[in-house]
Amino acid sequence: MARIRAAGQVLSLKSLQFVAAARSLGQSHAKIILAPPVAEPHGASWLIYLTLTIPSRVILDESFLSFLGLGLQEPQVSWGCC
């Protein structure tokens, strides 16, 4: 499901005006992908997605490092812990 949704988003973003404008200015594919305008409705959805997924990824990374014994030591407290 996620793959189909991502493909649909790519196709909808591909037809927007900022992509055509960036192509006419000679922008590379990477620059077009990494810097979509936030004012566009699709750009805002990517921003929301990133703000929701990055913290969960950081929490998972921190718990994995702590499991290996490489995380925070006893006097230090994680921001996720109260």
VOGU-3710 file (C-alpha; in Angstrom, 3 decimals, decimal comma):
1> mariraagqv> 0,000/0,000/0,000  2,756/2,442/0,904  4,542/1,794/-2,371  1,394/2,497/-4,391  0,731/5,671/-2,398  4,304/6,882/-2,891  4,099/6,200/-6,624  0,855/8,150/-6,798  2,397/11,092/-4,981  5,402/11,079/-7,298
11> lslkslqfva> 3,145/11,135/-10,350  1,075/13,997/-8,937  4,182/15,999/-7,974  5,729/15,386/-11,386  2,948/17,315/-13,095  3,121/20,425/-10,873  4,365/23,769/-12,172  7,400/24,062/-9,897  8,860/20,874/-11,426  8,469/22,255/-14,954
21> aarslgqsha> 9,987/25,562/-13,844  12,929/23,820/-12,167  13,536/21,684/-15,255  13,506/24,765/-17,494  16,114/26,355/-15,214  18,314/23,270/-15,550  17,974/21,970/-11,985  19,165/18,427/-11,329  16,746/15,661/-10,349  18,201/15,551/-6,826
31> kiilappvae> 17,666/19,266/-6,296  14,067/19,039/-7,492  13,367/16,083/-5,193  15,088/17,487/-2,095  13,739/21,034/-2,257  10,020/21,026/-3,091  8,222/24,246/-2,160  6,503/24,012/1,196  3,693/26,317/0,034  2,402/23,651/-2,345
41> phgaswliyl> -0,152/21,247/-0,828  2,027/18,239/-1,660  5,134/19,916/-0,254  3,333/20,449/3,025  2,398/16,768/3,189  6,063/15,805/2,876  6,959/18,265/5,631  4,300/16,799/7,910  5,471/13,270/7,089  9,056/14,117/7,994
51> tltipsrvil> 8,127/15,800/11,270  6,128/12,740/12,291  8,613/10,037/11,259  11,972/11,517/12,276  11,250/11,548/16,044  10,071/7,935/16,002  13,221/6,924/14,116  15,406/8,732/16,660  13,639/6,970/19,540  14,196/3,590/17,884
61> desflsflgl> 17,876/4,378/17,269  18,363/5,465/20,873  16,694/2,343/22,261  18,792/0,126/19,966  22,016/1,800/21,100  20,964/1,435/24,733  20,280/-2,261/24,148  23,830/-2,645/22,854  25,175/-0,755/25,860  26,215/2,255/23,771
71> glqepqvswg> 23,356/4,552/24,792  23,105/7,019/27,640  24,837/6,105/30,865  23,240/6,162/34,340  23,522/9,841/35,389  22,251/11,049/32,016  18,532/11,098/31,240  16,950/10,745/27,829  14,557/13,444/26,656  11,991/10,728/26,009
81> cc> 12,089/9,618/29,638  10,392/11,460/32,503
//
